[in-house]
Amino acid sequence: MTCREVARALQACLDGEADEVTARRVATHVEDCRRCGLETAVYREIKNSLARQEVPDEKAMARLRDFGSALLTAGPPEAYDEAAGLGGGR
Ligand SMILES: [Zn+2]
């Protein structure tokens, strides 16, 4: 599963709306991918805030939005190279 697919499926997974296979793929990915793991943590934080009827942290919301739109428009950002070991070698 790619970061882009994870970004799309993440919300449904954390809401318990994704099917089992998708949820497992996302879980596996976020364990291996530091960037997606981080965003998952941020997303959980937001959900927890909402569950407690607090106002979600605005910075966290903005970061999550950036993350999602960056992935959907431009593909995985710089952290991808680091994780995959594809640095370009220059
Ligand atoms: Zn990822």
PDB file of the backbone (N, CA, C, O) and the ligand in Angstrom, with CONECT records:
HET     ZN  A 101       1
ATOM      1  N   MET A   1       0.839  -1.198   0.000  1.00  0.00           N
ATOM      2  CA  MET A   1       0.000   0.000   0.000  1.00  0.00           C
ATOM      3  C   MET A   1       0.879   1.256   0.000  1.00  0.00           C
ATOM      4  O   MET A   1       1.853   1.328   0.750  1.00  0.00           O
ATOM      5  N   THR A   2       0.550   2.222  -0.818  1.00  0.00           N
ATOM      6  CA  THR A   2       1.353   3.435  -0.891  1.00  0.00           C
ATOM      7  C   THR A   2       0.871   4.466   0.119  1.00  0.00           C
ATOM      8  O   THR A   2      -0.232   4.369   0.656  1.00  0.00           O
ATOM      9  N   CYS A   3       1.727   5.459   0.364  1.00  0.00           N
ATOM     10  CA  CYS A   3       1.365   6.539   1.277  1.00  0.00           C
ATOM     11  C   CYS A   3       0.076   7.216   0.806  1.00  0.00           C
ATOM     12  O   CYS A   3      -0.768   7.610   1.612  1.00  0.00           O
ATOM     13  N   ARG A   4      -0.051   7.339  -0.486  1.00  0.00           N
ATOM     14  CA  ARG A   4      -1.227   7.992  -1.038  1.00  0.00           C
ATOM     15  C   ARG A   4      -2.505   7.214  -0.703  1.00  0.00           C
ATOM     16  O   ARG A   4      -3.522   7.790  -0.317  1.00  0.00           O
ATOM     17  N   GLU A   5      -2.422   5.922  -0.858  1.00  0.00           N
ATOM     18  CA  GLU A   5      -3.587   5.087  -0.541  1.00  0.00           C
ATOM     19  C   GLU A   5      -3.896   5.135   0.948  1.00  0.00           C
ATOM     20  O   GLU A   5      -5.055   5.160   1.362  1.00  0.00           O
ATOM     21  N   VAL A   6      -2.835   5.146   1.737  1.00  0.00           N
ATOM     22  CA  VAL A   6      -3.032   5.235   3.181  1.00  0.00           C
ATOM     23  C   VAL A   6      -3.729   6.535   3.549  1.00  0.00           C
ATOM     24  O   VAL A   6      -4.637   6.554   4.380  1.00  0.00           O
ATOM     25  N   ALA A   7      -3.290   7.629   2.915  1.00  0.00           N
ATOM     26  CA  ALA A   7      -3.893   8.921   3.208  1.00  0.00           C
ATOM     27  C   ALA A   7      -5.385   8.893   2.907  1.00  0.00           C
ATOM     28  O   ALA A   7      -6.193   9.474   3.632  1.00  0.00           O
ATOM     29  N   ARG A   8      -5.732   8.213   1.834  1.00  0.00           N
ATOM     30  CA  ARG A   8      -7.153   8.119   1.462  1.00  0.00           C
ATOM     31  C   ARG A   8      -7.932   7.263   2.446  1.00  0.00           C
ATOM     32  O   ARG A   8      -9.064   7.589   2.803  1.00  0.00           O
ATOM     33  N   ALA A   9      -7.325   6.165   2.884  1.00  0.00           N
ATOM     34  CA  ALA A   9      -8.061   5.176   3.680  1.00  0.00           C
ATOM     35  C   ALA A   9      -7.988   5.439   5.169  1.00  0.00           C
ATOM     36  O   ALA A   9      -8.746   4.865   5.952  1.00  0.00           O
ATOM     37  N   LEU A  10      -7.064   6.316   5.557  1.00  0.00           N
ATOM     38  CA  LEU A  10      -6.783   6.485   6.984  1.00  0.00           C
ATOM     39  C   LEU A  10      -8.022   6.850   7.792  1.00  0.00           C
ATOM     40  O   LEU A  10      -8.299   6.266   8.840  1.00  0.00           O
ATOM     41  N   GLN A  11      -8.747   7.815   7.289  1.00  0.00           N
ATOM     42  CA  GLN A  11      -9.901   8.289   8.047  1.00  0.00           C
ATOM     43  C   GLN A  11     -10.920   7.171   8.271  1.00  0.00           C
ATOM     44  O   GLN A  11     -11.413   6.976   9.382  1.00  0.00           O
ATOM     45  N   ALA A  12     -11.224   6.447   7.204  1.00  0.00           N
ATOM     46  CA  ALA A  12     -12.193   5.356   7.313  1.00  0.00           C
ATOM     47  C   ALA A  12     -11.699   4.290   8.291  1.00  0.00           C
ATOM     48  O   ALA A  12     -12.476   3.725   9.061  1.00  0.00           O
ATOM     49  N   CYS A  13     -10.390   4.027   8.244  1.00  0.00           N
ATOM     50  CA  CYS A  13      -9.829   3.013   9.137  1.00  0.00           C
ATOM     51  C   CYS A  13      -9.993   3.410  10.587  1.00  0.00           C
ATOM     52  O   CYS A  13     -10.444   2.620  11.415  1.00  0.00           O
ATOM     53  N   LEU A  14      -9.622   4.642  10.885  1.00  0.00           N
ATOM     54  CA  LEU A  14      -9.678   5.088  12.268  1.00  0.00           C
ATOM     55  C   LEU A  14     -11.113   5.248  12.736  1.00  0.00           C
ATOM     56  O   LEU A  14     -11.390   5.198  13.934  1.00  0.00           O
ATOM     57  N   ASP A  15     -12.017   5.440  11.799  1.00  0.00           N
ATOM     58  CA  ASP A  15     -13.431   5.511  12.161  1.00  0.00           C
ATOM     59  C   ASP A  15     -14.062   4.129  12.233  1.00  0.00           C
ATOM     60  O   ASP A  15     -15.233   3.983  12.583  1.00  0.00           O
ATOM     61  N   GLY A  16     -13.269   3.118  11.897  1.00  0.00           N
ATOM     62  CA  GLY A  16     -13.792   1.755  11.929  1.00  0.00           C
ATOM     63  C   GLY A  16     -14.703   1.443  10.759  1.00  0.00           C
ATOM     64  O   GLY A  16     -15.507   0.513  10.814  1.00  0.00           O
ATOM     65  N   GLU A  17     -14.569   2.239   9.685  1.00  0.00           N
ATOM     66  CA  GLU A  17     -15.474   2.046   8.550  1.00  0.00           C
ATOM     67  C   GLU A  17     -14.818   1.291   7.395  1.00  0.00           C
ATOM     68  O   GLU A  17     -15.489   0.897   6.441  1.00  0.00           O
ATOM     69  N   ALA A  18     -13.521   1.097   7.486  1.00  0.00           N
ATOM     70  CA  ALA A  18     -12.840   0.386   6.406  1.00  0.00           C
ATOM     71  C   ALA A  18     -13.017  -1.118   6.578  1.00  0.00           C
ATOM     72  O   ALA A  18     -13.249  -1.612   7.682  1.00  0.00           O
ATOM     73  N   ASP A  19     -12.902  -1.836   5.454  1.00  0.00           N
ATOM     74  CA  ASP A  19     -12.985  -3.287   5.569  1.00  0.00           C
ATOM     75  C   ASP A  19     -11.711  -3.821   6.206  1.00  0.00           C
ATOM     76  O   ASP A  19     -10.706  -3.118   6.310  1.00  0.00           O
ATOM     77  N   GLU A  20     -11.773  -5.064   6.624  1.00  0.00           N
ATOM     78  CA  GLU A  20     -10.704  -5.635   7.433  1.00  0.00           C
ATOM     79  C   GLU A  20      -9.362  -5.640   6.708  1.00  0.00           C
ATOM     80  O   GLU A  20      -8.323  -5.329   7.292  1.00  0.00           O
ATOM     81  N   VAL A  21      -9.403  -5.997   5.427  1.00  0.00           N
ATOM     82  CA  VAL A  21      -8.170  -6.078   4.651  1.00  0.00           C
ATOM     83  C   VAL A  21      -7.513  -4.703   4.547  1.00  0.00           C
ATOM     84  O   VAL A  21      -6.306  -4.559   4.745  1.00  0.00           O
ATOM     85  N   THR A  22      -8.318  -3.709   4.237  1.00  0.00           N
ATOM     86  CA  THR A  22      -7.784  -2.355   4.118  1.00  0.00           C
ATOM     87  C   THR A  22      -7.216  -1.891   5.455  1.00  0.00           C
ATOM     88  O   THR A  22      -6.123  -1.327   5.512  1.00  0.00           O
ATOM     89  N   ALA A  23      -7.956  -2.128   6.516  1.00  0.00           N
ATOM     90  CA  ALA A  23      -7.505  -1.702   7.838  1.00  0.00           C
ATOM     91  C   ALA A  23      -6.163  -2.341   8.185  1.00  0.00           C
ATOM     92  O   ALA A  23      -5.290  -1.698   8.767  1.00  0.00           O
ATOM     93  N   ARG A  24      -6.011  -3.607   7.822  1.00  0.00           N
ATOM     94  CA  ARG A  24      -4.763  -4.293   8.147  1.00  0.00           C
ATOM     95  C   ARG A  24      -3.604  -3.754   7.309  1.00  0.00           C
ATOM     96  O   ARG A  24      -2.485  -3.608   7.799  1.00  0.00           O
ATOM     97  N   ARG A  25      -3.887  -3.462   6.049  1.00  0.00           N
ATOM     98  CA  ARG A  25      -2.840  -2.906   5.187  1.00  0.00           C
ATOM     99  C   ARG A  25      -2.374  -1.549   5.692  1.00  0.00           C
ATOM    100  O   ARG A  25      -1.181  -1.247   5.720  1.00  0.00           O
ATOM    101  N   VAL A  26      -3.353  -0.742   6.091  1.00  0.00           N
ATOM    102  CA  VAL A  26      -2.996   0.581   6.612  1.00  0.00           C
ATOM    103  C   VAL A  26      -2.178   0.427   7.889  1.00  0.00           C
ATOM    104  O   VAL A  26      -1.180   1.121   8.082  1.00  0.00           O
ATOM    105  N   ALA A  27      -2.605  -0.484   8.758  1.00  0.00           N
ATOM    106  CA  ALA A  27      -1.889  -0.689  10.018  1.00  0.00           C
ATOM    107  C   ALA A  27      -0.453  -1.122   9.755  1.00  0.00           C
ATOM    108  O   ALA A  27       0.478  -0.652  10.409  1.00  0.00           O
ATOM    109  N   THR A  28      -0.286  -2.016   8.799  1.00  0.00           N
ATOM    110  CA  THR A  28       1.058  -2.482   8.457  1.00  0.00           C
ATOM    111  C   THR A  28       1.897  -1.337   7.912  1.00  0.00           C
ATOM    112  O   THR A  28       3.067  -1.188   8.266  1.00  0.00           O
ATOM    113  N   HIS A  29       1.304  -0.546   7.064  1.00  0.00           N
ATOM    114  CA  HIS A  29       2.043   0.560   6.455  1.00  0.00           C
ATOM    115  C   HIS A  29       2.489   1.580   7.500  1.00  0.00           C
ATOM    116  O   HIS A  29       3.641   2.015   7.498  1.00  0.00           O
ATOM    117  N   VAL A  30       1.584   1.953   8.382  1.00  0.00           N
ATOM    118  CA  VAL A  30       1.944   3.012   9.330  1.00  0.00           C
ATOM    119  C   VAL A  30       2.984   2.524  10.339  1.00  0.00           C
ATOM    120  O   VAL A  30       3.664   3.330  10.974  1.00  0.00           O
ATOM    121  N   GLU A  31       3.104   1.219  10.482  1.00  0.00           N
ATOM    122  CA  GLU A  31       4.165   0.711  11.339  1.00  0.00           C
ATOM    123  C   GLU A  31       5.523   0.879  10.671  1.00  0.00           C
ATOM    124  O   GLU A  31       6.521   1.165  11.332  1.00  0.00           O
ATOM    125  N   ASP A  32       5.550   0.702   9.375  1.00  0.00           N
ATOM    126  CA  ASP A  32       6.816   0.785   8.637  1.00  0.00           C
ATOM    127  C   ASP A  32       7.162   2.208   8.223  1.00  0.00           C
ATOM    128  O   ASP A  32       8.336   2.567   8.126  1.00  0.00           O
ATOM    129  N   CYS A  33       6.147   3.004   7.981  1.00  0.00           N
ATOM    130  CA  CYS A  33       6.365   4.333   7.436  1.00  0.00           C
ATOM    131  C   CYS A  33       6.231   5.363   8.543  1.00  0.00           C
ATOM    132  O   CYS A  33       5.154   5.569   9.103  1.00  0.00           O
ATOM    133  N   ARG A  34       7.348   6.002   8.842  1.00  0.00           N
ATOM    134  CA  ARG A  34       7.351   6.909   9.976  1.00  0.00           C
ATOM    135  C   ARG A  34       6.415   8.077   9.740  1.00  0.00           C
ATOM    136  O   ARG A  34       5.719   8.520  10.654  1.00  0.00           O
ATOM    137  N   ARG A  35       6.398   8.573   8.522  1.00  0.00           N
ATOM    138  CA  ARG A  35       5.589   9.740   8.223  1.00  0.00           C
ATOM    139  C   ARG A  35       4.095   9.437   8.402  1.00  0.00           C
ATOM    140  O   ARG A  35       3.373  10.193   9.053  1.00  0.00           O
ATOM    141  N   CYS A  36       3.653   8.345   7.828  1.00  0.00           N
ATOM    142  CA  CYS A  36       2.241   7.989   7.951  1.00  0.00           C
ATOM    143  C   CYS A  36       1.904   7.635   9.403  1.00  0.00           C
ATOM    144  O   CYS A  36       0.806   7.922   9.882  1.00  0.00           O
ATOM    145  N   GLY A  37       2.853   7.015  10.091  1.00  0.00           N
ATOM    146  CA  GLY A  37       2.635   6.699  11.496  1.00  0.00           C
ATOM    147  C   GLY A  37       2.396   7.952  12.313  1.00  0.00           C
ATOM    148  O   GLY A  37       1.543   7.998  13.200  1.00  0.00           O
ATOM    149  N   LEU A  38       3.178   8.967  11.984  1.00  0.00           N
ATOM    150  CA  LEU A  38       3.047  10.242  12.677  1.00  0.00           C
ATOM    151  C   LEU A  38       1.682  10.857  12.405  1.00  0.00           C
ATOM    152  O   LEU A  38       1.012  11.343  13.316  1.00  0.00           O
ATOM    153  N   GLU A  39       1.287  10.829  11.156  1.00  0.00           N
ATOM    154  CA  GLU A  39       0.007  11.418  10.797  1.00  0.00           C
ATOM    155  C   GLU A  39      -1.153  10.646  11.416  1.00  0.00           C
ATOM    156  O   GLU A  39      -2.176  11.228  11.776  1.00  0.00           O
ATOM    157  N   THR A  40      -0.984   9.353  11.535  1.00  0.00           N
ATOM    158  CA  THR A  40      -2.005   8.557  12.195  1.00  0.00           C
ATOM    159  C   THR A  40      -2.156   8.984  13.643  1.00  0.00           C
ATOM    160  O   THR A  40      -3.267   9.095  14.163  1.00  0.00           O
ATOM    161  N   ALA A  41      -1.020   9.221  14.286  1.00  0.00           N
ATOM    162  CA  ALA A  41      -1.047   9.664  15.673  1.00  0.00           C
ATOM    163  C   ALA A  41      -1.757  11.007  15.793  1.00  0.00           C
ATOM    164  O   ALA A  41      -2.546  11.226  16.712  1.00  0.00           O
ATOM    165  N   VAL A  42      -1.468  11.896  14.857  1.00  0.00           N
ATOM    166  CA  VAL A  42      -2.101  13.211  14.873  1.00  0.00           C
ATOM    167  C   VAL A  42      -3.609  13.064  14.688  1.00  0.00           C
ATOM    168  O   VAL A  42      -4.408  13.710  15.366  1.00  0.00           O
ATOM    169  N   TYR A  43      -3.963  12.205  13.761  1.00  0.00           N
ATOM    170  CA  TYR A  43      -5.383  12.010  13.484  1.00  0.00           C
ATOM    171  C   TYR A  43      -6.110  11.447  14.702  1.00  0.00           C
ATOM    172  O   TYR A  43      -7.218  11.869  15.035  1.00  0.00           O
ATOM    173  N   ARG A  44      -5.461  10.483  15.358  1.00  0.00           N
ATOM    174  CA  ARG A  44      -6.056   9.904  16.567  1.00  0.00           C
ATOM    175  C   ARG A  44      -6.265  10.971  17.632  1.00  0.00           C
ATOM    176  O   ARG A  44      -7.275  10.995  18.336  1.00  0.00           O
ATOM    177  N   GLU A  45      -5.271  11.854  17.725  1.00  0.00           N
ATOM    178  CA  GLU A  45      -5.344  12.923  18.707  1.00  0.00           C
ATOM    179  C   GLU A  45      -6.562  13.793  18.458  1.00  0.00           C
ATOM    180  O   GLU A  45      -7.287  14.161  19.381  1.00  0.00           O
ATOM    181  N   ILE A  46      -6.770  14.114  17.184  1.00  0.00           N
ATOM    182  CA  ILE A  46      -7.915  14.941  16.813  1.00  0.00           C
ATOM    183  C   ILE A  46      -9.214  14.230  17.180  1.00  0.00           C
ATOM    184  O   ILE A  46     -10.129  14.824  17.750  1.00  0.00           O
ATOM    185  N   LYS A  47      -9.269  12.946  16.840  1.00  0.00           N
ATOM    186  CA  LYS A  47     -10.481  12.190  17.145  1.00  0.00           C
ATOM    187  C   LYS A  47     -10.736  12.131  18.647  1.00  0.00           C
ATOM    188  O   LYS A  47     -11.873  12.250  19.102  1.00  0.00           O
ATOM    189  N   ASN A  48      -9.664  11.946  19.406  1.00  0.00           N
ATOM    190  CA  ASN A  48      -9.815  11.911  20.858  1.00  0.00           C
ATOM    191  C   ASN A  48     -10.337  13.243  21.390  1.00  0.00           C
ATOM    192  O   ASN A  48     -11.190  13.286  22.276  1.00  0.00           O
ATOM    193  N   SER A  49      -9.809  14.316  20.833  1.00  0.00           N
ATOM    194  CA  SER A  49     -10.273  15.638  21.242  1.00  0.00           C
ATOM    195  C   SER A  49     -11.756  15.791  20.969  1.00  0.00           C
ATOM    196  O   SER A  49     -12.506  16.301  21.802  1.00  0.00           O
ATOM    197  N   LEU A  50     -12.165  15.347  19.802  1.00  0.00           N
ATOM    198  CA  LEU A  50     -13.579  15.443  19.434  1.00  0.00           C
ATOM    199  C   LEU A  50     -14.430  14.590  20.361  1.00  0.00           C
ATOM    200  O   LEU A  50     -15.524  14.985  20.763  1.00  0.00           O
ATOM    201  N   ALA A  51     -13.909  13.411  20.696  1.00  0.00           N
ATOM    202  CA  ALA A  51     -14.655  12.510  21.571  1.00  0.00           C
ATOM    203  C   ALA A  51     -14.834  13.130  22.949  1.00  0.00           C
ATOM    204  O   ALA A  51     -15.843  12.915  23.621  1.00  0.00           O
ATOM    205  N   ARG A  52     -13.837  13.898  23.351  1.00  0.00           N
ATOM    206  CA  ARG A  52     -13.929  14.574  24.648  1.00  0.00           C
ATOM    207  C   ARG A  52     -14.642  15.914  24.524  1.00  0.00           C
ATOM    208  O   ARG A  52     -14.747  16.671  25.488  1.00  0.00           O
ATOM    209  N   GLN A  53     -15.129  16.190  23.315  1.00  0.00           N
ATOM    210  CA  GLN A  53     -15.820  17.436  23.013  1.00  0.00           C
ATOM    211  C   GLN A  53     -14.940  18.638  23.262  1.00  0.00           C
ATOM    212  O   GLN A  53     -15.393  19.687  23.721  1.00  0.00           O
ATOM    213  N   GLU A  54     -13.660  18.455  22.945  1.00  0.00           N
ATOM    214  CA  GLU A  54     -12.748  19.593  22.977  1.00  0.00           C
ATOM    215  C   GLU A  54     -12.574  20.090  21.553  1.00  0.00           C
ATOM    216  O   GLU A  54     -12.902  19.400  20.587  1.00  0.00           O
ATOM    217  N   VAL A  55     -12.062  21.277  21.449  1.00  0.00           N
ATOM    218  CA  VAL A  55     -11.735  21.786  20.123  1.00  0.00           C
ATOM    219  C   VAL A  55     -10.404  21.181  19.708  1.00  0.00           C
ATOM    220  O   VAL A  55      -9.421  21.289  20.442  1.00  0.00           O
ATOM    221  N   PRO A  56     -10.357  20.542  18.533  1.00  0.00           N
ATOM    222  CA  PRO A  56      -9.101  19.935  18.102  1.00  0.00           C
ATOM    223  C   PRO A  56      -8.014  20.980  17.901  1.00  0.00           C
ATOM    224  O   PRO A  56      -8.281  22.131  17.557  1.00  0.00           O
ATOM    225  N   ASP A  57      -6.805  20.552  18.120  1.00  0.00           N
ATOM    226  CA  ASP A  57      -5.673  21.450  17.944  1.00  0.00           C
ATOM    227  C   ASP A  57      -5.588  21.921  16.498  1.00  0.00           C
ATOM    228  O   ASP A  57      -5.528  21.121  15.565  1.00  0.00           O
ATOM    229  N   GLU A  58      -5.584  23.222  16.341  1.00  0.00           N
ATOM    230  CA  GLU A  58      -5.656  23.770  14.990  1.00  0.00           C
ATOM    231  C   GLU A  58      -4.422  23.427  14.171  1.00  0.00           C
ATOM    232  O   GLU A  58      -4.507  23.185  12.967  1.00  0.00           O
ATOM    233  N   LYS A  59      -3.280  23.408  14.833  1.00  0.00           N
ATOM    234  CA  LYS A  59      -2.042  23.078  14.123  1.00  0.00           C
ATOM    235  C   LYS A  59      -2.074  21.631  13.639  1.00  0.00           C
ATOM    236  O   LYS A  59      -1.623  21.324  12.535  1.00  0.00           O
ATOM    237  N   ALA A  60      -2.607  20.756  14.468  1.00  0.00           N
ATOM    238  CA  ALA A  60      -2.698  19.354  14.074  1.00  0.00           C
ATOM    239  C   ALA A  60      -3.632  19.206  12.874  1.00  0.00           C
ATOM    240  O   ALA A  60      -3.348  18.451  11.944  1.00  0.00           O
ATOM    241  N   MET A  61      -4.731  19.923  12.904  1.00  0.00           N
ATOM    242  CA  MET A  61      -5.678  19.857  11.793  1.00  0.00           C
ATOM    243  C   MET A  61      -5.027  20.353  10.504  1.00  0.00           C
ATOM    244  O   MET A  61      -5.187  19.749   9.444  1.00  0.00           O
ATOM    245  N   ALA A  62      -4.308  21.438  10.606  1.00  0.00           N
ATOM    246  CA  ALA A  62      -3.665  22.017   9.427  1.00  0.00           C
ATOM    247  C   ALA A  62      -2.621  21.055   8.873  1.00  0.00           C
ATOM    248  O   ALA A  62      -2.511  20.876   7.660  1.00  0.00           O
ATOM    249  N   ARG A  63      -1.860  20.443   9.766  1.00  0.00           N
ATOM    250  CA  ARG A  63      -0.834  19.497   9.322  1.00  0.00           C
ATOM    251  C   ARG A  63      -1.451  18.318   8.606  1.00  0.00           C
ATOM    252  O   ARG A  63      -0.945  17.856   7.583  1.00  0.00           O
ATOM    253  N   LEU A  64      -2.542  17.843   9.151  1.00  0.00           N
ATOM    254  CA  LEU A  64      -3.198  16.690   8.545  1.00  0.00           C
ATOM    255  C   LEU A  64      -3.737  17.047   7.162  1.00  0.00           C
ATOM    256  O   LEU A  64      -3.634  16.265   6.216  1.00  0.00           O
ATOM    257  N   ARG A  65      -4.302  18.223   7.067  1.00  0.00           N
ATOM    258  CA  ARG A  65      -4.811  18.667   5.765  1.00  0.00           C
ATOM    259  C   ARG A  65      -3.678  18.765   4.758  1.00  0.00           C
ATOM    260  O   ARG A  65      -3.809  18.315   3.620  1.00  0.00           O
ATOM    261  N   ASP A  66      -2.561  19.357   5.180  1.00  0.00           N
ATOM    262  CA  ASP A  66      -1.405  19.492   4.297  1.00  0.00           C
ATOM    263  C   ASP A  66      -0.917  18.130   3.846  1.00  0.00           C
ATOM    264  O   ASP A  66      -0.636  17.907   2.668  1.00  0.00           O
ATOM    265  N   PHE A  67      -0.824  17.233   4.801  1.00  0.00           N
ATOM    266  CA  PHE A  67      -0.353  15.890   4.524  1.00  0.00           C
ATOM    267  C   PHE A  67      -1.220  15.232   3.467  1.00  0.00           C
ATOM    268  O   PHE A  67      -0.709  14.698   2.483  1.00  0.00           O
ATOM    269  N   GLY A  68      -2.508  15.268   3.662  1.00  0.00           N
ATOM    270  CA  GLY A  68      -3.432  14.629   2.725  1.00  0.00           C
ATOM    271  C   GLY A  68      -3.350  15.243   1.344  1.00  0.00           C
ATOM    272  O   GLY A  68      -3.259  14.528   0.346  1.00  0.00           O
ATOM    273  N   SER A  69      -3.382  16.563   1.280  1.00  0.00           N
ATOM    274  CA  SER A  69      -3.395  17.191  -0.040  1.00  0.00           C
ATOM    275  C   SER A  69      -2.049  17.040  -0.728  1.00  0.00           C
ATOM    276  O   SER A  69      -1.985  16.911  -1.950  1.00  0.00           O
ATOM    277  N   ALA A  70      -0.971  17.056   0.053  1.00  0.00           N
ATOM    278  CA  ALA A  70       0.352  16.881  -0.566  1.00  0.00           C
ATOM    279  C   ALA A  70       0.458  15.501  -1.200  1.00  0.00           C
ATOM    280  O   ALA A  70       0.962  15.359  -2.314  1.00  0.00           O
ATOM    281  N   LEU A  71      -0.007  14.509  -0.500  1.00  0.00           N
ATOM    282  CA  LEU A  71       0.062  13.158  -1.032  1.00  0.00           C
ATOM    283  C   LEU A  71      -0.823  13.005  -2.259  1.00  0.00           C
ATOM    284  O   LEU A  71      -0.428  12.377  -3.241  1.00  0.00           O
ATOM    285  N   LEU A  72      -1.991  13.565  -2.204  1.00  0.00           N
ATOM    286  CA  LEU A  72      -2.941  13.370  -3.287  1.00  0.00           C
ATOM    287  C   LEU A  72      -2.518  14.130  -4.535  1.00  0.00           C
ATOM    288  O   LEU A  72      -2.841  13.709  -5.646  1.00  0.00           O
ATOM    289  N   THR A  73      -1.814  15.224  -4.380  1.00  0.00           N
ATOM    290  CA  THR A  73      -1.438  16.001  -5.560  1.00  0.00           C
ATOM    291  C   THR A  73      -0.032  15.678  -6.045  1.00  0.00           C
ATOM    292  O   THR A  73       0.207  15.636  -7.251  1.00  0.00           O
ATOM    293  N   ALA A  74       0.891  15.452  -5.135  1.00  0.00           N
ATOM    294  CA  ALA A  74       2.293  15.377  -5.549  1.00  0.00           C
ATOM    295  C   ALA A  74       2.952  14.042  -5.219  1.00  0.00           C
ATOM    296  O   ALA A  74       4.135  13.863  -5.506  1.00  0.00           O
ATOM    297  N   GLY A  75       2.238  13.124  -4.639  1.00  0.00           N
ATOM    298  CA  GLY A  75       2.866  11.867  -4.262  1.00  0.00           C
ATOM    299  C   GLY A  75       3.624  12.028  -2.964  1.00  0.00           C
ATOM    300  O   GLY A  75       3.623  13.102  -2.363  1.00  0.00           O
ATOM    301  N   PRO A  76       4.276  10.951  -2.530  1.00  0.00           N
ATOM    302  CA  PRO A  76       4.953  10.971  -1.236  1.00  0.00           C
ATOM    303  C   PRO A  76       6.057  12.030  -1.208  1.00  0.00           C
ATOM    304  O   PRO A  76       6.854  12.123  -2.142  1.00  0.00           O
ATOM    305  N   PRO A  77       6.104  12.811  -0.159  1.00  0.00           N
ATOM    306  CA  PRO A  77       7.137  13.837  -0.023  1.00  0.00           C
ATOM    307  C   PRO A  77       8.474  13.272   0.438  1.00  0.00           C
ATOM    308  O   PRO A  77       8.695  12.061   0.424  1.00  0.00           O
ATOM    309  N   GLU A  78       9.348  14.163   0.842  1.00  0.00           N
ATOM    310  CA  GLU A  78      10.766  13.813   1.046  1.00  0.00           C
ATOM    311  C   GLU A  78      11.007  12.636   1.971  1.00  0.00           C
ATOM    312  O   GLU A  78      11.965  11.892   1.765  1.00  0.00           O
ATOM    313  N   ALA A  79      10.182  12.443   2.975  1.00  0.00           N
ATOM    314  CA  ALA A  79      10.415  11.359   3.933  1.00  0.00           C
ATOM    315  C   ALA A  79      10.364   9.990   3.248  1.00  0.00           C
ATOM    316  O   ALA A  79      10.906   9.006   3.753  1.00  0.00           O
ATOM    317  N   TYR A  80       9.717   9.950   2.117  1.00  0.00           N
ATOM    318  CA  TYR A  80       9.602   8.707   1.370  1.00  0.00           C
ATOM    319  C   TYR A  80      10.980   8.190   0.958  1.00  0.00           C
ATOM    320  O   TYR A  80      11.272   7.001   1.087  1.00  0.00           O
ATOM    321  N   ASP A  81      11.815   9.090   0.465  1.00  0.00           N
ATOM    322  CA  ASP A  81      13.152   8.701   0.032  1.00  0.00           C
ATOM    323  C   ASP A  81      13.938   8.091   1.171  1.00  0.00           C
ATOM    324  O   ASP A  81      14.607   7.071   1.009  1.00  0.00           O
ATOM    325  N   GLU A  82      13.852   8.708   2.287  1.00  0.00           N
ATOM    326  CA  GLU A  82      14.552   8.255   3.473  1.00  0.00           C
ATOM    327  C   GLU A  82      14.111   6.835   3.829  1.00  0.00           C
ATOM    328  O   GLU A  82      14.938   5.958   4.080  1.00  0.00           O
ATOM    329  N   ALA A  83      12.820   6.630   3.847  1.00  0.00           N
ATOM    330  CA  ALA A  83      12.279   5.338   4.263  1.00  0.00           C
ATOM    331  C   ALA A  83      12.620   4.253   3.250  1.00  0.00           C
ATOM    332  O   ALA A  83      12.913   3.119   3.630  1.00  0.00           O
ATOM    333  N   ALA A  84      12.584   4.586   1.989  1.00  0.00           N
ATOM    334  CA  ALA A  84      12.801   3.586   0.959  1.00  0.00           C
ATOM    335  C   ALA A  84      14.275   3.448   0.573  1.00  0.00           C
ATOM    336  O   ALA A  84      14.651   2.532  -0.158  1.00  0.00           O
ATOM    337  N   GLY A  85      15.089   4.354   1.065  1.00  0.00           N
ATOM    338  CA  GLY A  85      16.513   4.307   0.741  1.00  0.00           C
ATOM    339  C   GLY A  85      16.809   4.719  -0.687  1.00  0.00           C
ATOM    340  O   GLY A  85      17.818   4.306  -1.259  1.00  0.00           O
ATOM    341  N   LEU A  86      15.932   5.536  -1.270  1.00  0.00           N
ATOM    342  CA  LEU A  86      16.140   5.995  -2.630  1.00  0.00           C
ATOM    343  C   LEU A  86      16.524   7.467  -2.610  1.00  0.00           C
ATOM    344  O   LEU A  86      15.704   8.320  -2.950  1.00  0.00           O
ATOM    345  N   GLY A  87      17.694   7.765  -2.238  1.00  0.00           N
ATOM    346  CA  GLY A  87      18.058   9.156  -2.028  1.00  0.00           C
ATOM    347  C   GLY A  87      18.423   9.901  -3.285  1.00  0.00           C
ATOM    348  O   GLY A  87      18.653  11.109  -3.228  1.00  0.00           O
ATOM    349  N   GLY A  88      18.485   9.241  -4.409  1.00  0.00           N
ATOM    350  CA  GLY A  88      18.937   9.895  -5.623  1.00  0.00           C
ATOM    351  C   GLY A  88      20.446   9.787  -5.779  1.00  0.00           C
ATOM    352  O   GLY A  88      20.957   9.846  -6.897  1.00  0.00           O
ATOM    353  N   GLY A  89      21.149   9.634  -4.699  1.00  0.00           N
ATOM    354  CA  GLY A  89      22.574   9.346  -4.727  1.00  0.00           C
ATOM    355  C   GLY A  89      23.468  10.428  -5.286  1.00  0.00           C
ATOM    356  O   GLY A  89      24.548  10.129  -5.795  1.00  0.00           O
ATOM    357  N   ARG A  90      23.040  11.704  -5.205  1.00  0.00           N
ATOM    358  CA  ARG A  90      23.913  12.743  -5.685  1.00  0.00           C
ATOM    359  C   ARG A  90      24.868  13.216  -4.625  1.00  0.00           C
ATOM    360  O   ARG A  90      25.682  14.104  -4.880  1.00  0.00           O
TER     361      ARG A  90
HETATM  362 ZN    ZN A 101       3.589   6.121   4.271  1.00  0.00          ZN2+
END
